[in-house]
Structure formats: structure tokens, C-alpha cells
């Protein structure tokens, strides 16, 4: 499940970058509008959304959902390991006491 979500997430992120780069900048006509008579529309209503704007919104929503899903599944953790030998060695090292943990024995007195 995580692999599937990761593949979808990567594809959506690449498509989001491409869709954003295909769009024309909204500030491209601001320089020309200062000298012209249409300067009142510079900061006014932008009109209806284009197809690319709607596609960007939908792609961003899917990107956020896959991000949240991947974060949720990553938090659950797996039961296996790709390196089981290392896990056994680490568990054995944690179980064995270190020299600092062992208290020295009290010297015994000889009554000779």
C-alpha cells in the first residue's frame, strides 16, 4: 500500500510542477496596464478560472491527501526488517550488561 501511494505521490508531484510551469503568470500584463486606460482592472476581479487553474487545484488536493496518507502509514511502522541480522545483533547488545553497569564486588577478608 505504501509503495502504491509513493508512486502516486511522485507522479502527482511531477505533474503539479509541469501544470504550474505551463500556466501564464498573472502579473505578466501589469507593466503594460500602468500606462494604459485599463489600469482599473489590474487588481480587480480575475474572471473565471481556466482549465489549468482547476487542474492545479485538483492536483494540489491529491498531493496533500497522498502526503497525509504516507505520513499516517509511516507512523505505523513495520514488523519486519530488511536487515534481520543487524536487528538481532542490536537486541543482543542491548540485553548484555556493559562493564559500567556491573558493580564491582566487595573485597573478601581473609582471616589467616
Backbone atoms as SQL, in Angstrom:
CREATE TABLE atoms (id INTEGER PRIMARY KEY, chain TEXT, resi INTEGER, resn TEXT, atom TEXT, x REAL, y REAL, z REAL);
INSERT INTO atoms VALUES
  (1, 'A', 1, 'UNK', 'N', 0.829, -1.198, 0.000),
  (2, 'A', 1, 'UNK', 'CA', 0.000, 0.000, 0.000),
  (3, 'A', 1, 'UNK', 'C', 0.873, 1.262, 0.000),
  (4, 'A', 2, 'UNK', 'N', 1.928, 1.218, 0.810),
  (5, 'A', 2, 'UNK', 'CA', 2.807, 2.377, 0.890),
  (6, 'A', 2, 'UNK', 'C', 3.534, 2.612, -0.428),
  (7, 'A', 3, 'UNK', 'N', 3.938, 1.535, -1.076),
  (8, 'A', 3, 'UNK', 'CA', 4.625, 1.673, -2.365),
  (9, 'A', 3, 'UNK', 'C', 3.695, 2.272, -3.407),
  (10, 'A', 4, 'UNK', 'N', 2.457, 1.819, -3.420),
  (11, 'A', 4, 'UNK', 'CA', 1.468, 2.370, -4.356),
  (12, 'A', 4, 'UNK', 'C', 1.250, 3.859, -4.110),
  (13, 'A', 5, 'UNK', 'N', 1.089, 4.223, -2.852),
  (14, 'A', 5, 'UNK', 'CA', 0.901, 5.638, -2.514),
  (15, 'A', 5, 'UNK', 'C', 2.126, 6.467, -2.871),
  (16, 'A', 6, 'UNK', 'N', 3.298, 5.905, -2.679),
  (17, 'A', 6, 'UNK', 'CA', 4.526, 6.626, -3.006),
  (18, 'A', 6, 'UNK', 'C', 4.645, 6.864, -4.511),
  (19, 'A', 7, 'UNK', 'N', 4.282, 5.872, -5.321),
  (20, 'A', 7, 'UNK', 'CA', 4.313, 6.036, -6.776),
  (21, 'A', 7, 'UNK', 'C', 3.312, 7.102, -7.212),
  (22, 'A', 8, 'UNK', 'N', 2.106, 7.046, -6.658),
  (23, 'A', 8, 'UNK', 'CA', 1.082, 8.061, -6.984),
  (24, 'A', 8, 'UNK', 'C', 1.560, 9.440, -6.558),
  (25, 'A', 9, 'UNK', 'N', 2.167, 9.539, -5.381),
  (26, 'A', 9, 'UNK', 'CA', 2.640, 10.815, -4.858),
  (27, 'A', 9, 'UNK', 'C', 3.718, 11.421, -5.762),
  (28, 'A', 10, 'UNK', 'N', 4.628, 10.594, -6.227),
  (29, 'A', 10, 'UNK', 'CA', 5.691, 11.083, -7.116),
  (30, 'A', 10, 'UNK', 'C', 5.115, 11.539, -8.443),
  (31, 'A', 11, 'UNK', 'N', 4.186, 10.753, -9.008),
  (32, 'A', 11, 'UNK', 'CA', 3.565, 11.146, -10.275),
  (33, 'A', 11, 'UNK', 'C', 2.767, 12.444, -10.147),
  (34, 'A', 12, 'UNK', 'N', 2.051, 12.588, -9.045),
  (35, 'A', 12, 'UNK', 'CA', 1.265, 13.803, -8.824),
  (36, 'A', 12, 'UNK', 'C', 2.184, 15.002, -8.634),
  (37, 'A', 13, 'UNK', 'N', 3.288, 14.826, -7.929),
  (38, 'A', 13, 'UNK', 'CA', 4.200, 15.957, -7.709),
  (39, 'A', 13, 'UNK', 'C', 4.851, 16.406, -9.015),
  (40, 'A', 14, 'UNK', 'N', 5.231, 15.448, -9.865),
  (41, 'A', 14, 'UNK', 'CA', 5.808, 15.819, -11.159),
  (42, 'A', 14, 'UNK', 'C', 4.771, 16.521, -12.029),
  (43, 'A', 15, 'UNK', 'N', 3.552, 15.989, -12.043),
  (44, 'A', 15, 'UNK', 'CA', 2.507, 16.639, -12.850),
  (45, 'A', 15, 'UNK', 'C', 2.146, 18.010, -12.304),
  (46, 'A', 16, 'UNK', 'N', 2.199, 18.193, -10.994),
  (47, 'A', 16, 'UNK', 'CA', 1.915, 19.509, -10.407),
  (48, 'A', 16, 'UNK', 'C', 2.951, 20.537, -10.841),
  (49, 'A', 17, 'UNK', 'N', 4.201, 20.139, -10.864),
  (50, 'A', 17, 'UNK', 'CA', 5.258, 21.048, -11.322),
  (51, 'A', 17, 'UNK', 'C', 5.037, 21.417, -12.784),
  (52, 'A', 18, 'UNK', 'N', 4.722, 20.438, -13.605),
  (53, 'A', 18, 'UNK', 'CA', 4.508, 20.698, -15.038),
  (54, 'A', 18, 'UNK', 'C', 3.305, 21.601, -15.259),
  (55, 'A', 19, 'UNK', 'N', 2.215, 21.350, -14.544),
  (56, 'A', 19, 'UNK', 'CA', 0.998, 22.160, -14.712),
  (57, 'A', 19, 'UNK', 'C', 1.253, 23.606, -14.303),
  (58, 'A', 20, 'UNK', 'N', 1.970, 23.807, -13.211),
  (59, 'A', 20, 'UNK', 'CA', 2.252, 25.171, -12.756),
  (60, 'A', 20, 'UNK', 'C', 3.154, 25.890, -13.749),
  (61, 'A', 21, 'UNK', 'N', 4.128, 25.180, -14.305),
  (62, 'A', 21, 'UNK', 'CA', 5.025, 25.819, -15.268),
  (63, 'A', 21, 'UNK', 'C', 4.333, 26.133, -16.593),
  (64, 'A', 22, 'UNK', 'N', 3.279, 25.407, -16.932),
  (65, 'A', 22, 'UNK', 'CA', 2.551, 25.673, -18.176),
  (66, 'A', 22, 'UNK', 'C', 1.687, 26.928, -18.094),
  (67, 'A', 23, 'UNK', 'N', 1.320, 27.334, -16.904),
  (68, 'A', 23, 'UNK', 'CA', 0.423, 28.477, -16.749),
  (69, 'A', 23, 'UNK', 'C', 1.164, 29.780, -17.000),
  (70, 'A', 24, 'UNK', 'N', 0.415, 30.751, -17.533),
  (71, 'A', 24, 'UNK', 'CA', 0.967, 32.090, -17.723),
  (72, 'A', 24, 'UNK', 'C', 0.914, 32.826, -16.388),
  (73, 'A', 25, 'UNK', 'N', 1.911, 33.653, -16.136),
  (74, 'A', 25, 'UNK', 'CA', 1.928, 34.413, -14.897),
  (75, 'A', 25, 'UNK', 'C', 0.816, 35.443, -14.852),
  (76, 'A', 26, 'UNK', 'N', 0.233, 35.635, -13.681),
  (77, 'A', 26, 'UNK', 'CA', -0.848, 36.609, -13.555),
  (78, 'A', 26, 'UNK', 'C', -0.327, 38.038, -13.571),
  (79, 'A', 27, 'UNK', 'N', 0.939, 38.230, -13.275),
  (80, 'A', 27, 'UNK', 'CA', 1.494, 39.572, -13.246),
  (81, 'A', 27, 'UNK', 'C', 2.170, 39.969, -14.549),
  (82, 'A', 28, 'UNK', 'N', 1.973, 39.200, -15.610),
  (83, 'A', 28, 'UNK', 'CA', 2.659, 39.470, -16.866),
  (84, 'A', 28, 'UNK', 'C', 2.155, 40.743, -17.530),
  (85, 'A', 29, 'UNK', 'N', 0.891, 41.070, -17.367),
  (86, 'A', 29, 'UNK', 'CA', 0.344, 42.250, -18.033),
  (87, 'A', 29, 'UNK', 'C', 0.315, 43.485, -17.141),
  (88, 'A', 30, 'UNK', 'N', 0.866, 43.439, -15.957),
  (89, 'A', 30, 'UNK', 'CA', 0.785, 44.589, -15.043),
  (90, 'A', 30, 'UNK', 'C', 1.631, 45.757, -15.530),
  (91, 'A', 31, 'UNK', 'N', 2.760, 45.484, -16.176),
  (92, 'A', 31, 'UNK', 'CA', 3.610, 46.580, -16.655),
  (93, 'A', 31, 'UNK', 'C', 2.923, 47.388, -17.741),
  (94, 'A', 32, 'UNK', 'N', 2.215, 46.740, -18.621),
  (95, 'A', 32, 'UNK', 'CA', 1.531, 47.435, -19.711),
  (96, 'A', 32, 'UNK', 'C', 0.292, 48.164, -19.220),
  (97, 'A', 33, 'UNK', 'N', -0.287, 47.697, -18.148),
  (98, 'A', 33, 'UNK', 'CA', -1.540, 48.304, -17.701),
  (99, 'A', 33, 'UNK', 'C', -1.318, 49.615, -16.940),
  (100, 'A', 34, 'UNK', 'N', -0.112, 49.902, -16.505),
  (101, 'A', 34, 'UNK', 'CA', 0.119, 51.173, -15.807),
  (102, 'A', 34, 'UNK', 'C', -0.029, 52.368, -16.739),
  (103, 'A', 35, 'UNK', 'N', 0.401, 52.214, -17.977),
  (104, 'A', 35, 'UNK', 'CA', 0.325, 53.335, -18.904),
  (105, 'A', 35, 'UNK', 'C', -0.999, 53.391, -19.652),
  (106, 'A', 36, 'UNK', 'N', -1.720, 52.306, -19.712),
  (107, 'A', 36, 'UNK', 'CA', -2.960, 52.249, -20.486),
  (108, 'A', 36, 'UNK', 'C', -4.174, 52.664, -19.694),
  (109, 'A', 37, 'UNK', 'N', -5.289, 52.664, -20.361),
  (110, 'A', 37, 'UNK', 'CA', -6.539, 53.052, -19.707),
  (111, 'A', 37, 'UNK', 'C', -7.199, 51.921, -18.949),
  (112, 'A', 38, 'UNK', 'N', -6.624, 50.727, -19.012),
  (113, 'A', 38, 'UNK', 'CA', -7.251, 49.589, -18.335),
  (114, 'A', 38, 'UNK', 'C', -6.600, 49.292, -17.001),
  (115, 'A', 39, 'UNK', 'N', -6.049, 50.294, -16.356),
  (116, 'A', 39, 'UNK', 'CA', -5.359, 50.054, -15.084),
  (117, 'A', 39, 'UNK', 'C', -6.335, 49.758, -13.952),
  (118, 'A', 40, 'UNK', 'N', -7.608, 50.046, -14.142),
  (119, 'A', 40, 'UNK', 'CA', -8.570, 49.759, -13.081),
  (120, 'A', 40, 'UNK', 'C', -8.827, 48.258, -12.946),
  (121, 'A', 41, 'UNK', 'N', -8.461, 47.477, -13.945),
  (122, 'A', 41, 'UNK', 'CA', -8.649, 46.031, -13.843),
  (123, 'A', 41, 'UNK', 'C', -7.399, 45.309, -13.348),
  (124, 'A', 42, 'UNK', 'N', -6.366, 46.064, -13.043),
  (125, 'A', 42, 'UNK', 'CA', -5.118, 45.426, -12.646),
  (126, 'A', 42, 'UNK', 'C', -5.271, 44.609, -11.370),
  (127, 'A', 43, 'UNK', 'N', -5.875, 45.143, -10.362),
  (128, 'A', 43, 'UNK', 'CA', -6.058, 44.426, -9.106),
  (129, 'A', 43, 'UNK', 'C', -7.521, 44.042, -8.893),
  (130, 'A', 44, 'UNK', 'N', -8.292, 44.093, -9.923),
  (131, 'A', 44, 'UNK', 'CA', -9.718, 43.775, -9.813),
  (132, 'A', 44, 'UNK', 'C', -9.976, 42.286, -9.941),
  (133, 'A', 45, 'UNK', 'N', -11.193, 41.954, -10.349),
  (134, 'A', 45, 'UNK', 'CA', -11.605, 40.565, -10.476),
  (135, 'A', 45, 'UNK', 'C', -10.809, 39.881, -11.584),
  (136, 'A', 46, 'UNK', 'N', -10.458, 38.651, -11.349),
  (137, 'A', 46, 'UNK', 'CA', -9.667, 37.911, -12.320),
  (138, 'A', 46, 'UNK', 'C', -10.526, 37.169, -13.315),
  (139, 'A', 47, 'UNK', 'N', -11.808, 37.136, -13.114),
  (140, 'A', 47, 'UNK', 'CA', -12.690, 36.423, -14.029),
  (141, 'A', 47, 'UNK', 'C', -12.766, 34.952, -13.655),
  (142, 'A', 48, 'UNK', 'N', -13.252, 34.160, -14.590),
  (143, 'A', 48, 'UNK', 'CA', -13.404, 32.739, -14.333),
  (144, 'A', 48, 'UNK', 'C', -12.073, 32.016, -14.343),
  (145, 'A', 49, 'UNK', 'N', -12.043, 30.892, -13.654),
  (146, 'A', 49, 'UNK', 'CA', -10.819, 30.108, -13.606),
  (147, 'A', 49, 'UNK', 'C', -10.628, 29.361, -14.919),
  (148, 'A', 50, 'UNK', 'N', -9.404, 29.250, -15.347),
  (149, 'A', 50, 'UNK', 'CA', -9.117, 28.487, -16.547),
  (150, 'A', 50, 'UNK', 'C', -9.045, 27.001, -16.200),
  (151, 'A', 51, 'UNK', 'N', -8.941, 26.192, -17.245),
  (152, 'A', 51, 'UNK', 'CA', -8.844, 24.746, -17.035),
  (153, 'A', 51, 'UNK', 'C', -7.582, 24.392, -16.254),
  (154, 'A', 52, 'UNK', 'N', -6.477, 25.056, -16.555),
  (155, 'A', 52, 'UNK', 'CA', -5.227, 24.762, -15.850),
  (156, 'A', 52, 'UNK', 'C', -5.300, 25.149, -14.373),
  (157, 'A', 53, 'UNK', 'N', -6.031, 26.205, -14.065),
  (158, 'A', 53, 'UNK', 'CA', -6.188, 26.600, -12.656),
  (159, 'A', 53, 'UNK', 'C', -6.974, 25.549, -11.886),
  (160, 'A', 54, 'UNK', 'N', -8.030, 25.029, -12.508),
  (161, 'A', 54, 'UNK', 'CA', -8.820, 23.982, -11.859),
  (162, 'A', 54, 'UNK', 'C', -8.005, 22.694, -11.722),
  (163, 'A', 55, 'UNK', 'N', -7.226, 22.390, -12.759),
  (164, 'A', 55, 'UNK', 'CA', -6.388, 21.194, -12.707),
  (165, 'A', 55, 'UNK', 'C', -5.311, 21.322, -11.633),
  (166, 'A', 56, 'UNK', 'N', -4.773, 22.521, -11.465),
  (167, 'A', 56, 'UNK', 'CA', -3.786, 22.763, -10.415),
  (168, 'A', 56, 'UNK', 'C', -4.405, 22.545, -9.035),
  (169, 'A', 57, 'UNK', 'N', -5.610, 23.032, -8.847),
  (170, 'A', 57, 'UNK', 'CA', -6.297, 22.873, -7.560),
  (171, 'A', 57, 'UNK', 'C', -6.553, 21.403, -7.255),
  (172, 'A', 58, 'UNK', 'N', -7.018, 20.659, -8.242),
  (173, 'A', 58, 'UNK', 'CA', -7.291, 19.232, -8.023),
  (174, 'A', 58, 'UNK', 'C', -6.002, 18.457, -7.772),
  (175, 'A', 59, 'UNK', 'N', -4.958, 18.771, -8.513),
  (176, 'A', 59, 'UNK', 'CA', -3.685, 18.076, -8.332),
  (177, 'A', 59, 'UNK', 'C', -3.080, 18.392, -6.964),
  (178, 'A', 60, 'UNK', 'N', -3.207, 19.638, -6.524),
  (179, 'A', 60, 'UNK', 'CA', -2.697, 20.012, -5.200),
  (180, 'A', 60, 'UNK', 'C', -3.469, 19.283, -4.098),
  (181, 'A', 61, 'UNK', 'N', -4.770, 19.106, -4.280),
  (182, 'A', 61, 'UNK', 'CA', -5.573, 18.383, -3.289),
  (183, 'A', 61, 'UNK', 'C', -5.146, 16.920, -3.214),
  (184, 'A', 62, 'UNK', 'N', -4.906, 16.295, -4.359),
  (185, 'A', 62, 'UNK', 'CA', -4.453, 14.903, -4.375),
  (186, 'A', 62, 'UNK', 'C', -3.059, 14.798, -3.753),
  (187, 'A', 63, 'UNK', 'N', -2.194, 15.777, -4.022),
  (188, 'A', 63, 'UNK', 'CA', -0.855, 15.802, -3.443),
  (189, 'A', 63, 'UNK', 'C', -0.926, 15.870, -1.919),
  (190, 'A', 64, 'UNK', 'N', -1.809, 16.700, -1.398),
  (191, 'A', 64, 'UNK', 'CA', -1.948, 16.806, 0.062),
  (192, 'A', 64, 'UNK', 'C', -2.495, 15.524, 0.666),
  (193, 'A', 65, 'UNK', 'N', -3.460, 14.908, -0.007),
  (194, 'A', 65, 'UNK', 'CA', -4.027, 13.659, 0.514),
  (195, 'A', 65, 'UNK', 'C', -2.994, 12.525, 0.511),
  (196, 'A', 66, 'UNK', 'N', -2.212, 12.428, -0.543),
  (197, 'A', 66, 'UNK', 'CA', -1.177, 11.389, -0.555),
  (198, 'A', 66, 'UNK', 'C', -0.087, 11.677, 0.476),
  (199, 'A', 67, 'UNK', 'N', 0.211, 12.944, 0.704),
  (200, 'A', 67, 'UNK', 'CA', 1.197, 13.293, 1.734),
  (201, 'A', 67, 'UNK', 'C', 0.711, 12.876, 3.116),
  (202, 'A', 68, 'UNK', 'N', -0.539, 13.166, 3.414),
  (203, 'A', 68, 'UNK', 'CA', -1.094, 12.785, 4.715),
  (204, 'A', 68, 'UNK', 'C', -1.185, 11.267, 4.863),
  (205, 'A', 69, 'UNK', 'N', -1.552, 10.584, 3.786),
  (206, 'A', 69, 'UNK', 'CA', -1.649, 9.123, 3.832),
  (207, 'A', 69, 'UNK', 'C', -0.285, 8.488, 4.048),
  (208, 'A', 70, 'UNK', 'N', 0.729, 8.989, 3.359),
  (209, 'A', 70, 'UNK', 'CA', 2.078, 8.457, 3.552),
  (210, 'A', 70, 'UNK', 'C', 2.585, 8.711, 4.963),
  (211, 'A', 71, 'UNK', 'N', 2.272, 9.870, 5.513),
  (212, 'A', 71, 'UNK', 'CA', 2.682, 10.168, 6.889),
  (213, 'A', 71, 'UNK', 'C', 1.985, 9.237, 7.873),
  (214, 'A', 72, 'UNK', 'N', 0.714, 8.943, 7.624),
  (215, 'A', 72, 'UNK', 'CA', -0.036, 8.046, 8.509),
  (216, 'A', 72, 'UNK', 'C', 0.525, 6.631, 8.466),
  (217, 'A', 73, 'UNK', 'N', 0.804, 6.124, 7.260),
  (218, 'A', 73, 'UNK', 'CA', 1.316, 4.766, 7.143),
  (219, 'A', 73, 'UNK', 'C', 2.765, 4.657, 7.619),
  (220, 'A', 74, 'UNK', 'N', 3.528, 5.713, 7.513),
  (221, 'A', 74, 'UNK', 'CA', 4.902, 5.683, 8.012),
  (222, 'A', 74, 'UNK', 'C', 4.920, 5.619, 9.539),
  (223, 'A', 75, 'UNK', 'N', 3.949, 6.221, 10.181),
  (224, 'A', 75, 'UNK', 'CA', 3.893, 6.257, 11.633),
  (225, 'A', 75, 'UNK', 'C', 3.582, 4.886, 12.220),
  (226, 'A', 76, 'UNK', 'N', 2.888, 4.032, 11.473),
  (227, 'A', 76, 'UNK', 'CA', 2.504, 2.722, 11.996),
  (228, 'A', 76, 'UNK', 'C', 3.688, 1.777, 12.129),
  (229, 'A', 77, 'UNK', 'N', 4.671, 1.918, 11.313),
  (230, 'A', 77, 'UNK', 'CA', 5.866, 1.085, 11.418),
  (231, 'A', 77, 'UNK', 'C', 5.624, -0.329, 10.954),
  (232, 'A', 78, 'UNK', 'N', 6.672, -0.971, 10.526),
  (233, 'A', 78, 'UNK', 'CA', 6.570, -2.334, 10.037),
  (234, 'A', 78, 'UNK', 'C', 7.036, -3.324, 11.071),
  (235, 'A', 79, 'UNK', 'N', 6.694, -4.582, 10.837),
  (236, 'A', 79, 'UNK', 'CA', 7.095, -5.624, 11.769),
  (237, 'A', 79, 'UNK', 'C', 8.384, -6.296, 11.333),
  (238, 'A', 80, 'UNK', 'N', 8.760, -6.115, 10.064),
  (239, 'A', 80, 'UNK', 'CA', 9.948, -6.772, 9.555),
  (240, 'A', 80, 'UNK', 'C', 11.081, -5.793, 9.343),
  (241, 'A', 81, 'UNK', 'N', 12.204, -6.360, 8.939),
  (242, 'A', 81, 'UNK', 'CA', 13.370, -5.560, 8.656),
  (243, 'A', 81, 'UNK', 'C', 14.045, -6.112, 7.417),
  (244, 'A', 82, 'UNK', 'N', 14.696, -5.252, 6.673),
  (245, 'A', 82, 'UNK', 'CA', 15.429, -5.737, 5.510),
  (246, 'A', 82, 'UNK', 'C', 16.803, -6.254, 5.924),
  (247, 'A', 83, 'UNK', 'N', 17.178, -6.008, 7.157),
  (248, 'A', 83, 'UNK', 'CA', 18.457, -6.482, 7.687),
  (249, 'A', 83, 'UNK', 'C', 18.215, -7.180, 9.023),
  (250, 'A', 84, 'UNK', 'N', 17.641, -8.402, 9.016),
  (251, 'A', 84, 'UNK', 'CA', 17.307, -9.051, 10.295),
  (252, 'A', 84, 'UNK', 'C', 18.523, -9.397, 11.142),
  (253, 'A', 85, 'UNK', 'N', 19.677, -9.627, 10.501),
  (254, 'A', 85, 'UNK', 'CA', 20.872, -9.946, 11.282),
  (255, 'A', 85, 'UNK', 'C', 21.290, -8.762, 12.153),
  (256, 'A', 86, 'UNK', 'N', 21.202, -7.560, 11.610),
  (257, 'A', 86, 'UNK', 'CA', 21.575, -6.370, 12.367),
  (258, 'A', 86, 'UNK', 'C', 20.624, -6.151, 13.541),
  (259, 'A', 87, 'UNK', 'N', 19.358, -6.453, 13.345),
  (260, 'A', 87, 'UNK', 'CA', 18.381, -6.277, 14.421),
  (261, 'A', 87, 'UNK', 'C', 18.688, -7.239, 15.559),
  (262, 'A', 88, 'UNK', 'N', 19.067, -8.485, 15.219),
  (263, 'A', 88, 'UNK', 'CA', 19.396, -9.458, 16.263),
  (264, 'A', 88, 'UNK', 'C', 20.632, -9.040, 17.041),
  (265, 'A', 89, 'UNK', 'N', 21.631, -8.518, 16.330),
  (266, 'A', 89, 'UNK', 'CA', 22.862, -8.079, 16.984),
  (267, 'A', 89, 'UNK', 'C', 22.582, -6.901, 17.906),
  (268, 'A', 90, 'UNK', 'N', 21.775, -5.962, 17.453),
  (269, 'A', 90, 'UNK', 'CA', 21.455, -4.805, 18.286),
  (270, 'A', 90, 'UNK', 'C', 20.675, -5.218, 19.525),
  (271, 'A', 91, 'UNK', 'N', 19.738, -6.149, 19.376),
  (272, 'A', 91, 'UNK', 'CA', 18.966, -6.607, 20.539),
  (273, 'A', 91, 'UNK', 'C', 19.869, -7.331, 21.531),
  (274, 'A', 92, 'UNK', 'N', 20.818, -8.107, 21.012),
  (275, 'A', 92, 'UNK', 'CA', 21.742, -8.822, 21.895),
  (276, 'A', 92, 'UNK', 'C', 22.654, -7.844, 22.630),
  (277, 'A', 93, 'UNK', 'N', 23.086, -6.788, 21.945),
  (278, 'A', 93, 'UNK', 'CA', 23.938, -5.795, 22.583),
  (279, 'A', 93, 'UNK', 'C', 23.183, -5.021, 23.642),
  (280, 'A', 94, 'UNK', 'N', 21.916, -4.778, 23.412),
  (281, 'A', 94, 'UNK', 'CA', 21.119, -4.049, 24.393),
  (282, 'A', 94, 'UNK', 'C', 20.836, -4.908, 25.613),
  (283, 'A', 95, 'UNK', 'N', 20.713, -6.222, 25.413),
  (284, 'A', 95, 'UNK', 'CA', 20.389, -7.114, 26.525),
  (285, 'A', 95, 'UNK', 'C', 21.609, -7.385, 27.406),
  (286, 'A', 96, 'UNK', 'N', 22.803, -7.401, 26.830),
  (287, 'A', 96, 'UNK', 'CA', 24.012, -7.697, 27.595),
  (288, 'A', 96, 'UNK', 'C', 24.412, -6.484, 28.424),
  (289, 'A', 97, 'UNK', 'N', 24.774, -6.702, 29.684),
  (290, 'A', 97, 'UNK', 'CA', 25.207, -5.560, 30.517),
  (291, 'A', 97, 'UNK', 'C', 26.597, -5.084, 30.101),
  (292, 'A', 98, 'UNK', 'N', 26.792, -3.818, 30.214),
  (293, 'A', 98, 'UNK', 'CA', 28.097, -3.235, 29.914),
  (294, 'A', 98, 'UNK', 'C', 28.937, -3.222, 31.188),
  (295, 'A', 99, 'UNK', 'N', 30.266, -3.082, 31.066),
  (296, 'A', 99, 'UNK', 'CA', 31.116, -3.058, 32.277),
  (297, 'A', 99, 'UNK', 'C', 30.761, -1.917, 33.224),
  (298, 'A', 100, 'UNK', 'N', 30.245, -0.831, 32.711),
  (299, 'A', 100, 'UNK', 'CA', 29.895, 0.284, 33.586),
  (300, 'A', 100, 'UNK', 'C', 28.668, -0.036, 34.431),
  (301, 'A', 101, 'UNK', 'N', 27.791, -0.926, 33.900),
  (302, 'A', 101, 'UNK', 'CA', 26.566, -1.272, 34.625),
  (303, 'A', 101, 'UNK', 'C', 26.812, -2.268, 35.761),
  (304, 'A', 102, 'UNK', 'N', 27.897, -3.023, 35.683),
  (305, 'A', 102, 'UNK', 'CA', 28.171, -4.050, 36.681),
  (306, 'A', 102, 'UNK', 'C', 28.895, -3.414, 37.853),
  (307, 'A', 103, 'UNK', 'N', 28.394, -3.651, 39.078),
  (308, 'A', 103, 'UNK', 'CA', 29.030, -3.105, 40.270),
  (309, 'A', 103, 'UNK', 'C', 30.202, -4.007, 40.667),
  (310, 'A', 104, 'UNK', 'N', 31.283, -3.413, 41.072),
  (311, 'A', 104, 'UNK', 'CA', 32.427, -4.246, 41.495),
  (312, 'A', 104, 'UNK', 'C', 32.076, -5.003, 42.775),
  (313, 'A', 105, 'UNK', 'N', 32.663, -6.187, 42.886),
  (314, 'A', 105, 'UNK', 'CA', 32.419, -6.993, 44.078),
  (315, 'A', 105, 'UNK', 'C', 33.222, -6.444, 45.261),
  (316, 'A', 106, 'UNK', 'N', 32.663, -6.548, 46.419),
  (317, 'A', 106, 'UNK', 'CA', 33.365, -6.099, 47.631),
  (318, 'A', 106, 'UNK', 'C', 34.508, -7.085, 47.917),
  (319, 'A', 107, 'UNK', 'N', 35.641, -6.574, 48.324),
  (320, 'A', 107, 'UNK', 'CA', 36.764, -7.485, 48.616),
  (321, 'A', 107, 'UNK', 'C', 36.423, -8.346, 49.823),
  (322, 'A', 108, 'UNK', 'N', 36.815, -9.566, 49.733),
  (323, 'A', 108, 'UNK', 'CA', 36.567, -10.500, 50.858),
  (324, 'A', 108, 'UNK', 'C', 37.737, -10.441, 51.811),
  (325, 'A', 109, 'UNK', 'N', 37.449, -10.619, 53.076),
  (326, 'A', 109, 'UNK', 'CA', 38.503, -10.549, 54.082),
  (327, 'A', 109, 'UNK', 'C', 38.932, -11.968, 54.436),
  (328, 'A', 110, 'UNK', 'N', 40.206, -12.138, 54.431),
  (329, 'A', 110, 'UNK', 'CA', 40.755, -13.451, 54.832),
  (330, 'A', 110, 'UNK', 'C', 41.221, -13.358, 56.286),
  (331, 'A', 111, 'UNK', 'N', 40.765, -14.251, 57.091),
  (332, 'A', 111, 'UNK', 'CA', 41.172, -14.308, 58.495),
  (333, 'A', 111, 'UNK', 'C', 42.264, -15.343, 58.664),
  (334, 'A', 112, 'UNK', 'N', 43.393, -15.128, 58.117),
  (335, 'A', 112, 'UNK', 'CA', 44.516, -16.056, 58.232),
  (336, 'A', 112, 'UNK', 'C', 45.427, -15.712, 59.349);
